Amino acid sequence: MTYPRPSPDRSHDEHQNDMAAWMRTTVDAMNRAHDPLHRALAGFLGVESHALRMAAGEELTEREAHLAGIEEEAVLFCQRWLHQAGGTVP
């Protein structure tokens, strides 16, 4: 299973709408939950959020950038599950 990927022929807003539809929620709810879910998941697992570091503009090693990509995918799938299950970010 995959999630909607950004595409050069689609605007950012179109991509956001695609992601929200995939998660079965609104764009606003999706965006409000995303970064807190990174923090919650990383905190629960006892690891640092490389994706949030990357988003803040920090330089990452190749390994850290790889981990940031895996983290982003994990958060997207957890977020999809969360929204469809009717949950909220802890």
C-alpha positions, 0 to 999 in steps of 0.5 A: 500500500502506498500514499499519494506522492507529490507530483510536478503536475499537481499543486501543493493544495491538490497534493494536500487534498489527495493526502487528506482524502487518503486519510479520510479526514480534512486538510486542516485536521491532517495538518494539525495532527502531523507534527504532534504525531511525529513528536508523540511517536518518537517520544513513545519509541524513545528516539529523536525525530529526524524528520522534525530536525530536517523540517527545521532546516538542520543538516542531517547525515545520510543515515539520519536523512534515511531515518527521516524518510522512514519516520515520515512514512511511519507517521503518515500511515499511523496518521491515516489509521488514527483518523480512520479509527476516530482517534486523536493525537496523544 
